[in-house]
């Protein structure tokens, strides 16, 4: 085996034993030398294997190593550490450092092992964690985020923490700095300054030496920047090369298993985690990741098949929608319009249609197949209407005690008034309909929005107002809506109220006026000395002697012509109680 290859491989397996770390220098100034991760001793890597190995040969082997490999070799055991860390081997470190292009000389304030560890290692010097670390060449430290927040602090905080108020002007020029300071170094310098007498020779020598260290650290920070940028780019290039080689090798292995390149989920995090690693693909590594890689590929293939299936279903649904729109425009019977899906509806919202459609449907959809699907739509709408009617009847029975048990009679009752469930009208101008008139509403015909949300809603206010109006007019509550007066007038002359108005239109007007009156009353403050008197002229129970507002118009026509007389129309107006009146209190005009 080549000497350099053997030395490099030996250095790569070099690990500092945990039990020998206790005998080494672990002071804050030397903490940057060692990796403090807990490990075990590899007996095959100790110096005891070759006690009679000539040191001149070992020295020659070491000169062919990279600086980081020599650092690992030094950490194999305490015997190796005593040899390579001694001052007699300083020239060895200088010679090894020349094996790296553009590497500057070791600064005076660091030894060679600290220098190499700071430049080439990646672990945190505080906790030993292998994660993204932040390096400061001015402070000569490398910490993870948590250790950085703990150990690197602003100077003002350190003065308060260590009670260095009298030394704040003299201590900071003596320590290396970037913007913050290293907590341990500031504490050590502060304690040393407290022990020395000001203006003594020892004090002056200490200050001079510390200023030199601070200057050397700053110069090192400035001089190392070109090499740091070059080394970072070189490492990134090497990392990309290793990743590309590993990805190429994995692609070759997967193609031998029958997969194609288009089957690889290159954007999936699980794929990138297994493939994009700066590690060679050995047989052992391939055996470990093969099953997981094939599982990721199969999941990706299943997702593609499902996406293709859904796309085909969308095409089939679009074809069905086109056929249904033609049927709606030309052949849809009027009696089927209520509750039928309007044009533009995604018919897959119907469960039976969703289950019946398949990606293998032929396009365009044939006539016989469309008739089958149309029968499913009609059946679904019939069931939907029955469910809606049952809910409406239950809501109406909760408001009023109907004597009949026939649900059709309940829906056909005069007090059964409904509002659009889409709230298409503003709150200050509600609109109520009888059940069968509701299907003439634009929302019910499917001309405005989705059909499943257009079912009518029972309005409690409309039911109560209708009961009061019928009571005022002397009409029984259970009267069917088709036998109610079809022409009503209100004296308030509201422009928005038709003249004459239907029963449902009059109830809508009365509910709006009553709500407006209640809002005005609630808006008035209670702490005023004088309150204006408000009169609800649309009150359901007016005081005795008050005039009437709502009237029923009855029109009779004489069609037969009598001799000497012309055909004419006479109108009689019967007047009921005043319900929720508004405006003047004059008599109805003839």
Helices and strands as residue ranges (DSSP letters): H 3-12, H 18-21, G 43-45, G 47-50, H 55-62, H 67-74, H 78-84, G 87-89, H 90-97, H 112-120, E 134-136, E 141-143, H 145-151, E 152-153, H 155-162, G 165-167, H 168-171, G 172-174, E 181-182, H 183-195, H 201-256, G 261-263, H 269-275, H 283-330, G 334-336, G 347-349, H 351-356, H 367-399, H 407-411, E 417-420, E 433-434, G 437-440, G 451-453, E 456-458, H 460-473, G 481-483, E 488-490, H 503-523, E 550-557, E 569-575
